[in-house]
Amino acid sequence: MRLLRMMLPLLVCMTLLIGCTEKEKFIVYGSPQNEEELESLLKEEKFVEKTTVIQYDDKMLVAVQIKPIKKWNKTKLEKKLQKKFDEKYPNKEIFVSADYKIFYEANKIKKDQLEDNKLSEKINELEKLAKEET
């Protein structure tokens, strides 16, 4: 019984520490150019919770998860990010989405480690998926 009393606070502390570890909030897949710049650009926005950026040649897909309290303004925030990226990278074709299905598919691309020739097709497919109304 005494051993249990001594171990219980230790177990509680360990559980809290394990639960509080920060997961990856910013992922870049594809060409790693300007990764730090992208990360700082997205970290400026307080409403962004997690991000996956897929870059391929002159295309860039930015999939973001917005914090729950800000989800009511999702389209407005999406347009704000789109404008910000278009100004920062005028020579790239950029697609920004705050839709969870796009975020999920972007993470799936990263996990599957798609080849370069399939990456461009998949980005186009995700753009069409985002424009689809469900």
C-alpha positions as CSV (number, residue, x, y, z in Angstrom):
1,M,0.0,0.0,0.0
2,R,2.8,2.3,0.9
3,L,4.5,1.6,-2.4
4,L,1.3,2.5,-4.3
5,R,1.2,5.9,-2.5
6,M,4.7,6.6,-3.6
7,M,4.3,5.4,-7.2
8,L,0.9,7.1,-7.8
9,P,2.2,10.7,-8.0
10,L,5.1,9.5,-10.3
11,L,2.6,7.8,-12.6
12,V,0.4,10.8,-12.7
13,C,3.3,13.1,-13.6
14,M,4.5,10.7,-16.3
15,T,1.0,10.5,-17.9
16,L,0.8,14.3,-17.9
17,L,4.2,14.7,-19.5
18,I,3.4,12.1,-22.2
19,G,0.1,13.7,-23.0
20,C,1.6,17.2,-23.3
21,T,4.2,16.4,-25.9
22,E,3.7,18.6,-28.9
23,K,3.0,16.8,-32.2
24,E,4.2,18.0,-35.6
25,K,2.3,21.2,-36.4
26,F,4.1,22.1,-39.6
27,I,4.9,19.6,-42.4
28,V,6.5,20.4,-45.8
29,Y,6.7,17.7,-48.4
30,G,8.2,18.0,-51.8
31,S,11.0,20.4,-52.6
32,P,12.3,21.7,-49.3
33,Q,13.1,25.2,-50.6
34,N,12.0,28.1,-48.4
35,E,10.7,25.8,-45.7
36,E,11.7,28.2,-42.8
37,E,10.1,31.1,-44.6
38,L,6.8,29.2,-45.1
39,E,6.8,28.1,-41.5
40,S,7.3,31.6,-40.2
41,L,4.6,32.9,-42.5
42,L,2.1,30.4,-41.2
43,K,3.1,30.8,-37.6
44,E,2.2,34.5,-37.8
45,E,-1.4,33.5,-38.1
46,K,-2.9,32.7,-34.7
47,F,-5.8,30.9,-36.1
48,V,-3.7,28.1,-37.8
49,E,-3.5,24.9,-35.7
50,K,-1.7,22.5,-38.0
51,T,-0.4,22.8,-41.6
52,T,0.8,20.6,-44.4
53,V,2.5,22.2,-47.4
54,I,3.2,20.2,-50.5
55,Q,5.5,21.8,-53.1
56,Y,6.2,20.6,-56.6
57,D,7.9,22.7,-59.2
58,D,5.8,25.9,-59.5
59,K,2.8,24.4,-57.6
60,M,2.1,24.6,-53.9
61,L,-0.7,23.1,-51.9
62,V,-1.2,24.6,-48.4
63,A,-3.6,22.6,-46.3
64,V,-4.4,24.1,-42.9
65,Q,-6.4,23.1,-39.9
66,I,-8.0,26.1,-38.2
67,K,-8.5,26.3,-34.5
68,P,-12.0,25.3,-33.4
69,I,-13.1,28.7,-32.2
70,K,-12.3,30.3,-35.5
71,K,-14.0,27.7,-37.8
72,W,-17.0,29.9,-38.3
73,N,-14.9,32.2,-40.4
74,K,-13.2,29.4,-42.3
75,T,-13.7,30.8,-45.8
76,K,-12.7,34.3,-44.8
77,L,-9.5,33.0,-43.2
78,E,-8.8,30.8,-46.2
79,K,-9.0,33.8,-48.5
80,K,-6.7,35.8,-46.2
81,L,-4.1,33.1,-46.4
82,Q,-4.5,32.7,-50.1
83,K,-3.9,36.4,-50.6
84,K,-0.9,36.4,-48.3
85,F,0.7,33.5,-50.2
86,D,-0.1,35.0,-53.6
87,E,1.6,38.2,-52.6
88,K,4.6,36.4,-51.2
89,Y,5.0,33.9,-54.1
90,P,3.7,35.5,-57.3
91,N,5.5,33.1,-59.6
92,K,3.9,30.0,-58.0
93,E,0.5,28.5,-58.5
94,I,-0.7,28.3,-54.9
95,F,-3.8,26.6,-53.5
96,V,-4.8,27.1,-49.9
97,S,-7.5,25.0,-48.2
98,A,-8.9,24.9,-44.7
99,D,-11.0,21.8,-45.5
100,Y,-10.2,18.8,-43.4
101,K,-10.6,16.3,-46.3
102,I,-7.8,18.2,-48.2
103,F,-5.6,18.3,-45.0
104,Y,-6.2,14.5,-44.6
105,E,-5.3,13.8,-48.2
106,A,-2.2,16.0,-48.1
107,N,-1.0,14.1,-45.0
108,K,-1.7,10.8,-46.9
109,I,0.5,12.0,-49.8
110,K,3.3,12.7,-47.4
111,K,2.9,9.3,-45.7
112,D,2.8,7.5,-49.1
113,Q,5.9,9.3,-50.3
114,L,4.5,9.8,-53.9
115,E,6.8,10.1,-56.8
116,D,7.3,13.4,-58.5
117,N,5.3,12.6,-61.6
118,K,2.3,11.5,-59.6
119,L,2.6,14.5,-57.2
120,S,1.5,17.1,-59.7
121,E,-1.5,15.0,-60.7
122,K,-2.5,14.5,-57.0
123,I,-2.3,18.2,-56.3
124,N,-4.6,18.9,-59.3
125,E,-7.0,16.2,-58.0
126,L,-7.1,17.7,-54.6
127,E,-7.9,21.2,-56.1
128,K,-10.8,19.6,-57.9
129,L,-11.9,17.8,-54.7
130,A,-11.9,21.1,-52.8
131,K,-14.1,22.8,-55.3
132,E,-16.6,20.0,-55.1
133,E,-19.6,20.9,-52.9
134,T,-20.5,18.2,-50.4
